[in-house]
Amino acid sequence: MTDRIKYALAKFKTKDYEGALNDFNILLETSPFSSHLYKERAMVKEKLKDLQGAMHDCNKAVELSPRYADAHHQRARIKAELHDYEGAIKDINEAIWLNTSSYEHYHERGRIKEKVKDYPGAIEDYTFALQLKPDESNLYLSRGITKDFLNDYTGAVEDFNQAILLFPEGHKGYAERGHSTAKLKNYKQALEDLDISIRMESEHNPTAYLDRGFVKQRLKDYLGAIEDFNKAIELTPQLSEAYSNRANAKLRLNDYEGALQDYNKAAELHPTSSVLCSRGTIQLKVKNYNAALNDFNAALALNPNLIRAWAKRSKVKIRMKDFAGALDDITRAIELKPDDDSYYLQRGMTLFKLGNRDDAITDFNKAIELDPENGIVYCRRASTHHVLGNKNAALFDLIKAAELGYKRANVLFDELYNEIPVYIIKSKAGLR
C-alpha cells in the first residue's frame, strides 16, 4: 500500500492525473476509511475539474476525521472554486483553528479573501504567513499581486524583488514585476523583466505576452506589440484583452478595419462597457454613426458613469445634427468630471451650434481657466466673439492662440480680418 501511495503521488506531481486517480481508487477500495486518501483523491479530482467529485471526497474526509485540518483546507479550496466563499472562509478558519502553525492555511485564506476583493484582509494573512515561513517565494508573489490590485505598485515591486531573490528560476516573479513596473511607467525595466519571463516559459505564459505587448505599445513599437498580442491569442484564444489591446495597436497604425474586427471579437467574448466604447470610437472615426451610437448606448447601459462614453456619444449626436441631445450628453460628462477642460471646449462648440453664443463664451472661459495654454480654445472663443461683434476680444484671442503656436490662428485671422492695417498686429503676434 505504501508503494502505491508513492506511485500515486508521483503521478500527481508529474501531472498524470488520470493515473493518480486510478491509483487512489484502488487504494480506497482496500482502505475505505482513510480520510487522508479521500483528501488526496480530492486534490486529483480538482485538477481534473471534477469539482463535485472533489467536494464529495472532502466531505467524506471531514466526516471520517473532523479534526483533520488539511481536509478542511482542501474543502475550502473546492468551495472557493464553486464560488461558495462564505463556506470556504468557514472551512479555512476551521483549518487554522486546528493548526495555527501552518503558513499554508493563512496563504489559502488570503487567496480566498482576494477573490472576494478583501485585499487588506488578504495582505494581512499573507504577512502573517510570511512570519511563519519567511523564505517562501510564493507568499511574496501573492502579496505583491494583491498590492498591485490596491495600486501599491512600489510595494508590489518590492515583494516581487524578494520572490525573485528567493526563487530566481521562477518565471512568474519576473512576469509580475514587469506588470507592476509597467504601471510605474518604467517601461524599459518592465520590458527586460517580461523578456526574461518569456524566455523561461514561452508556451504557457499568455499574460506575459499580453503585458509585453502593452509595454511595447507605450514604447510606440506597435508592430512588436501586435506580434505579442498574436502570441497571447494563439496560447489563449478566449483572452478578450488581447483582442482589445491588439485593436488599439492597429488603430495607432491607422488599420481601422483590423481594429474594428478585433473589437468585434473582444465584444463577442466579453462585452464590457470599455470595449463597446472603444469600438464606438472607431465607428465614429470611420463615420458609421448609427453603429457608433448603438455602441455608446450599450456601453452606458452597462456603466452609466463611463465619462468618455457620454463625451463620445455627444460627438456622434453632433454629426447626426442632434445638437440638443449632444448638449445633454456633454453636460453629463462635465457633471461626472468637472475639471476636464476638453469637455468645456466641446460643450462650448455645441452651444455655438445651438446659437447660445454667450453660454459658449462662458464654457470657453472655463476651459481656458483649466488650461490657459490651449490655443484651440482661444481660436474657438475668437470665432464666437467675432459673431457677437466683439472684434477686439476676438483679435486678442487670435493673437494669444498664435503666441501659443496654434497654426489655425493664422488661417482664421485671414478669414476674419483681411484689412491691410491689421498686418502690423499680425506681425507682432507672430502671425505670418
C-alpha positions in Angstrom: 0.0 0.0 0.0 2.8 2.4 0.9 4.4 1.9 -2.6 1.1 2.5 -4.4 0.6 5.8 -2.4 4.1 6.8 -3.5 3.3 6.0 -7.1 0.0 7.9 -7.0 1.7 11.0 -5.5 4.5 10.7 -8.1 1.9 10.6 -10.9 0.2 13.6 -9.4 3.4 15.6 -9.3 4.1 14.8 -13.0 0.6 15.8 -13.9 -0.6 12.3 -14.8 -3.8 13.0 -13.0 -5.8 10.1 -14.6 -3.1 7.6 -13.5 -3.1 9.1 -10.0 -6.9 8.9 -9.8 -6.8 5.2 -10.8 -4.3 4.5 -8.1 -6.3 6.3 -5.4 -9.4 4.5 -6.5 -7.6 1.2 -5.9 -6.2 2.3 -2.6 -9.7 3.4 -1.3 -11.1 0.0 -2.3 -8.8 -1.6 0.2 -8.8 1.3 2.8 -12.3 2.9 2.6 -12.0 4.6 6.0 -8.8 6.6 5.2 -9.6 10.3 5.4 -6.1 11.0 4.1 -6.8 9.1 0.9 -10.1 10.9 0.3 -8.3 14.2 0.8 -5.6 13.2 -1.7 -8.1 12.0 -4.2 -10.0 15.3 -3.9 -6.8 17.1 -4.9 -6.6 14.9 -8.0 -10.3 15.4 -8.9 -9.8 19.2 -8.5 -7.0 19.1 -11.2 -9.3 17.1 -13.4 -12.0 19.8 -13.0 -14.4 17.3 -11.2 -15.3 19.8 -8.5 -18.4 18.0 -7.4 -16.4 14.7 -7.1 -13.7 16.6 -5.2 -16.3 18.0 -2.8 -17.7 14.6 -2.2 -14.3 13.3 -1.2 -13.6 16.3 1.0 -16.9 15.8 2.8 -16.0 12.1 3.3 -12.5 13.0 4.7 -14.0 15.5 7.2 -16.8 13.1 8.1 -14.1 10.4 8.9 -11.7 12.9 10.7 -13.5 16.1 11.8 -10.2 17.4 13.2 -8.2 16.8 10.1 -7.0 20.4 9.3 -5.8 19.6 5.7 -9.2 18.1 4.8 -10.9 21.4 5.8 -8.2 23.3 3.9 -8.9 21.3 0.7 -12.6 21.6 1.1 -12.2 25.4 1.4 -10.3 25.4 -1.9 -13.1 23.5 -3.6 -15.8 25.7 -2.1 -14.0 28.8 -3.4 -13.8 27.3 -6.9 -17.5 26.7 -6.7 -17.9 30.4 -5.6 -19.2 29.4 -2.1 -16.8 31.9 -0.5 -18.7 32.1 2.8 -18.4 28.3 3.2 -14.7 28.5 2.1 -13.9 31.0 4.8 -15.6 28.9 7.4 -13.6 25.8 6.4 -10.2 27.6 6.2 -10.9 29.2 9.6 -11.5 25.7 11.0 -8.3 24.5 9.5 -6.4 27.4 11.1 -8.1 26.8 14.4 -7.0 23.1 14.2 -3.4 24.0 13.2 -2.3 27.6 13.8 1.3 26.9 12.8 0.6 26.1 9.1 1.6 29.0 6.9 -0.3 27.3 4.0 -3.7 27.8 5.8 -3.1 31.5 6.1 -1.9 31.6 2.5 -5.1 29.9 1.4 -7.3 32.2 3.4 -5.5 35.2 1.8 -6.3 33.8 -1.6 -10.0 33.4 -0.8 -10.1 36.9 0.6 -8.5 38.2 -2.6 -11.3 36.5 -4.6 -13.9 38.5 -2.7 -11.8 41.7 -3.1 -10.9 41.9 0.6 -7.4 43.0 -0.3 -6.4 44.4 3.0 -7.5 41.2 4.7 -5.6 39.1 2.1 -2.4 41.1 2.7 -2.8 40.7 6.5 -3.0 36.9 6.0 0.0 36.8 3.6 2.0 38.9 6.0 1.3 36.6 8.9 2.1 33.6 6.8 5.5 35.2 6.0 6.2 35.4 9.7 5.7 31.6 9.8 7.6 30.9 6.6 9.8 33.9 5.6 11.6 32.1 2.8 8.5 31.1 0.8 8.7 32.9 -2.5 5.0 32.2 -3.4 3.9 34.2 -0.4 5.7 37.3 -1.7 4.2 36.7 -5.1 0.7 36.5 -3.7 1.2 39.6 -1.5 2.7 41.5 -4.4 -0.2 40.7 -6.7 -2.6 41.9 -4.0 -0.7 45.1 -3.6 -0.9 45.7 -7.3 -4.7 45.3 -7.1 -4.6 48.1 -4.5 -2.4 50.3 -6.9 0.5 50.0 -4.5 2.9 49.3 -7.4 6.0 50.2 -5.5 5.1 47.8 -2.7 4.3 45.2 -5.2 7.7 45.5 -6.9 9.4 45.2 -3.5 7.6 41.9 -2.9 8.4 40.6 -6.4 12.1 41.5 -5.9 12.1 39.3 -2.8 10.3 36.5 -4.6 12.9 36.6 -7.4 15.7 36.7 -4.8 14.3 33.5 -3.1 13.5 31.7 -6.4 15.3 33.2 -9.4 14.4 30.2 -11.5 10.7 31.0 -11.4 9.3 32.9 -14.4 6.3 34.3 -12.6 8.3 36.7 -10.4 9.7 38.4 -13.4 6.3 38.5 -15.2 4.6 40.0 -12.2 7.4 42.5 -11.6 7.2 43.5 -15.2 3.5 44.0 -14.9 3.8 46.3 -11.9 6.9 48.1 -13.2 4.9 49.0 -16.3 2.2 50.5 -14.1 5.0 52.7 -12.7 5.8 53.7 -16.3 9.3 52.3 -16.1 8.8 50.6 -19.5 12.4 49.7 -20.1 12.7 47.7 -16.9 9.3 46.2 -17.5 10.4 45.0 -20.9 13.5 43.4 -19.5 11.6 41.5 -16.9 8.9 40.3 -19.4 11.6 39.2 -21.8 13.2 37.1 -19.1 9.8 35.6 -18.1 9.0 34.7 -21.7 12.5 33.2 -22.3 11.9 31.0 -19.2 8.4 30.0 -20.2 7.2 30.7 -23.7 4.4 28.3 -24.2 2.3 28.7 -21.1 2.7 32.4 -20.4 -0.1 34.3 -22.3 -0.3 37.1 -19.7 3.4 37.9 -20.1 2.9 38.3 -23.8 -0.1 40.5 -23.1 1.8 42.7 -20.7 4.8 42.9 -23.0 2.5 43.9 -25.9 1.1 46.7 -23.6 4.7 47.9 -22.8 5.7 47.9 -26.5 2.6 50.0 -27.3 3.8 52.5 -24.7 7.2 52.5 -26.4 5.4 53.0 -29.7 6.6 49.7 -31.1 3.1 48.9 -32.5 4.2 46.1 -34.8 6.1 44.4 -32.0 3.0 44.8 -29.8 0.8 43.2 -32.4 3.2 40.2 -32.5 2.9 39.7 -28.8 -0.9 40.0 -28.8 -0.9 37.5 -31.6 1.1 35.1 -29.5 -1.2 35.7 -26.5 -4.2 34.9 -28.6 -2.5 31.8 -30.0 -2.0 30.5 -26.5 -5.4 31.6 -25.2 -7.9 32.2 -28.0 -10.5 33.4 -25.5 -8.4 36.1 -24.0 -10.6 39.2 -24.8 -8.0 41.7 -23.5 -5.5 40.5 -26.2 -8.0 41.4 -28.9 -8.9 44.8 -27.5 -5.2 45.6 -27.0 -4.3 44.5 -30.5 -7.1 46.7 -31.7 -5.5 49.6 -30.0 -2.2 48.9 -31.7 -3.8 48.5 -35.1 -5.6 51.8 -34.5 -2.2 53.5 -34.0 -1.2 52.2 -37.4 -4.5 53.5 -38.9 -5.7 50.0 -39.6 -9.3 50.8 -38.7 -10.8 47.7 -40.4 -8.4 45.4 -38.5 -9.0 47.3 -35.2 -12.8 47.0 -35.7 -12.5 43.3 -36.3 -10.6 42.8 -33.1 -13.0 44.9 -31.1 -15.8 42.8 -32.5 -14.1 39.7 -31.2 -13.4 41.3 -27.9 -17.1 42.3 -27.6 -18.2 38.8 -28.5 -16.0 37.3 -25.8 -16.5 39.9 -23.1 -18.8 42.8 -23.9 -17.6 45.3 -21.3 -18.5 48.9 -21.3 -14.9 49.8 -22.1 -14.7 47.5 -25.2 -18.1 48.8 -26.5 -17.0 52.4 -26.0 -13.7 51.8 -27.8 -15.5 50.1 -30.7 -17.9 53.0 -30.8 -15.0 55.4 -31.1 -13.7 53.6 -34.2 -17.2 53.6 -35.7 -17.3 57.4 -35.1 -13.9 57.8 -36.7 -15.0 55.9 -39.9 -18.3 57.7 -39.9 -20.6 54.8 -39.1 -22.6 57.0 -36.8 -25.6 54.7 -36.2 -23.2 51.8 -35.2 -21.3 54.2 -33.0 -24.5 55.4 -31.3 -25.5 51.8 -30.7 -22.2 51.0 -29.1 -22.2 54.1 -26.8 -25.8 53.4 -25.8 -24.8 49.8 -24.9 -21.7 51.0 -23.0 -23.7 53.5 -21.0 -26.4 50.9 -20.2 -23.6 48.7 -18.7 -21.9 51.6 -17.0 -23.8 54.9 -16.7 -20.7 56.6 -15.1 -18.4 55.9 -18.1 -17.5 59.5 -18.8 -15.8 59.1 -22.1 -18.9 57.3 -23.5 -21.0 60.4 -22.7 -18.5 62.7 -24.4 -18.1 60.4 -27.4 -21.9 60.0 -27.8 -22.2 63.7 -27.7 -19.8 63.9 -30.7 -21.9 61.3 -32.6 -25.1 63.3 -32.0 -23.4 66.4 -33.3 -22.6 64.6 -36.5 -26.2 63.4 -36.7 -27.4 67.1 -36.2 -28.9 66.2 -32.8 -27.4 69.2 -31.1 -29.8 69.2 -28.1 -29.0 65.6 -27.4 -25.3 66.3 -27.8 -25.6 69.1 -25.3 -27.3 66.8 -22.8 -24.5 64.2 -23.1 -21.6 66.6 -22.8 -23.2 68.2 -19.8 -23.5 64.8 -18.2 -19.8 64.2 -18.9 -19.0 67.6 -17.2 -21.1 66.7 -14.2 -19.1 63.5 -13.8 -15.7 65.2 -14.4 -15.9 68.9 -13.9 -12.2 69.5 -14.1 -11.7 68.4 -17.7 -11.1 71.5 -20.0 -11.7 69.5 -23.2 -15.3 68.9 -22.1 -16.0 72.6 -21.6 -14.5 73.2 -25.1 -16.7 70.6 -26.6 -19.8 72.0 -24.8 -18.9 75.5 -25.9 -18.7 74.3 -29.5 -22.1 72.6 -29.1 -23.7 75.7 -27.6 -22.3 77.8 -30.5 -24.1 75.4 -33.0 -27.3 75.9 -31.0 -26.9 79.7 -31.2 -26.2 80.1 -27.5 -23.2 82.3 -28.1 -23.0 83.9 -24.6 -23.1 80.5 -22.9 -20.5 79.2 -25.3 -18.2 82.1 -24.2 -18.8 81.1 -20.6 -17.6 77.5 -21.3 -14.6 78.6 -23.3 -13.7 80.9 -20.4 -13.9 77.8 -18.1 -11.8 75.7 -20.5 -9.1 78.4 -20.5 -9.2 78.7 -16.7 -8.5 75.0 -16.5 -5.8 75.0 -19.3 -4.6 78.5 -20.3 -2.1 77.0 -22.7 -4.6 75.5 -25.2 -4.6 77.6 -28.4 -7.6 75.8 -29.8 -9.9 77.2 -27.2 -8.7 80.8 -27.8 -9.5 80.3 -31.5 -13.0 79.0 -30.8 -13.6 81.8 -28.4 -12.3 84.3 -31.0 -14.8 82.9 -33.6 -17.6 83.3 -31.1 -16.6 86.9 -30.1 -16.4 87.8 -33.8 -20.0 86.6 -34.3 -21.1 88.6 -31.3 -19.4 91.7 -32.7 -16.7 91.7 -30.1 -13.9 92.3 -32.6 -11.3 93.5 -30.2 -11.8 90.5 -27.9 -11.7 88.2 -31.0 -8.4 89.8 -32.1 -6.9 89.4 -28.6 -7.8 85.7 -28.6 -6.3 85.1 -32.1 -3.0 86.8 -31.0 -2.9 84.6 -27.9 -3.6 81.5 -29.9 -0.7 82.4 -32.3 1.6 83.0 -29.3 0.8 79.5 -28.2 1.8 78.1 -31.6 -1.6 77.2 -32.8 -1.3 77.3 -36.6 -5.0 77.5 -37.3 -4.9 81.1 -35.8 -3.2 82.4 -38.9 -5.9 80.9 -41.2 -8.7 82.2 -39.0 -7.1 85.6 -38.8 -7.1 85.9 -42.6 -10.8 84.8 -42.7 -11.9 87.3 -40.1 -9.5 90.2 -40.6 -8.4 90.9 -44.1 -7.9 94.6 -43.7 -4.4 95.7 -44.5 -3.8 97.8 -41.4 -4.1 94.7 -39.2 -0.9 93.3 -40.8 1.1 95.2 -38.2 -0.8 93.5 -35.4 -0.4 90.1 -37.1 3.4 90.6 -37.3 3.6 91.5 -33.6 1.6 88.4 -32.7 3.8 86.1 -34.8 1.1 85.5 -37.4 2.6 85.1 -40.9 
